[in-house]
Structures are given as structure tokens and as C-alpha cells.
Amino acid sequence: MKKEKKYFGHPEFYRILNELADLHSRKNYQYSTSKDPLSNFKSVGKMAEKLFKPGINVPLATALVYLSKQYDGVINIVGEGKKNTVEDLEDKLKDISIYAILAIILNREKQ
């Protein structure tokens, strides 16, 4: 029989940890592939590598990274046929549209 581990500290702390574990699990289901739980960081990281170079418009690049994160989420939702995600496909597509418009504004402001 396995002995249950005793934790010290405030009980609410451990309830919050469980809430965070649940949120992490649901977000990971939405953003990552079934083969790699860190795939979203790796694919968006590859996109970001192309953006952050000397002389770039940092706010524009940041908006494009945020857009890339949303796009990566769409690819995973559609490509893996995911249902019941934290944010649905339409929400993600709207986010992409918003980040695209913000990127246009940031680009125009820099010119």
C-alpha cells in the first residue's frame, strides 16, 4: 500500500496548484500536438527567430509572434481535429484578425 504524501502549508495553495495543473492540461491539449507537449513553443520559437534581428520593429515583431501563437493553435485544432478546446476555432481566427490589424497599425506608426 502506497503511503499518501503529507504536504505542509496552506491548503488553498494546493487547491490552486490543482487548478493550475488542470488549466495547463487543457491549454496543452489545445496548443500542442499529441506527440510533443512543447510543440507550440518550438514552432512559434522558429517563427520568432526570423523576426528578432538587429534593427527590427520590436512592437511589430511582438504582434507577429502573438499572431503566430494563435495561428499555431489553429493549425493544432484543425490538424488534429480537436474538439472542446479552451478557446474554439472561431475565437482563434478572430484573435489572428485582431493581431493582424494591430501589426498593420504598428508598422504604419514606425514608417
C-alpha angles and dihedrals in degrees: 000000000000115000114231112242115244116226125202125210135053114338091222089061090063093044088054090049089054090049090051091048090052093048091047090052094049093046092045090053089053100043107031134062122250089248100050125030090199097046093112092058091047097048096044088044090058090052091047092051088066092052107046105073131129113288097020125137097256097197090049091047090049091052089050091051090051089048089049091053090054092045090050088052091052091050090052094046093048099033094050096034093237120183131191095026122170089253116024126230094263091052090052092049090050089050089053090052092050094048090048092055091046089051090053090052093047091048092050093047091054094051 
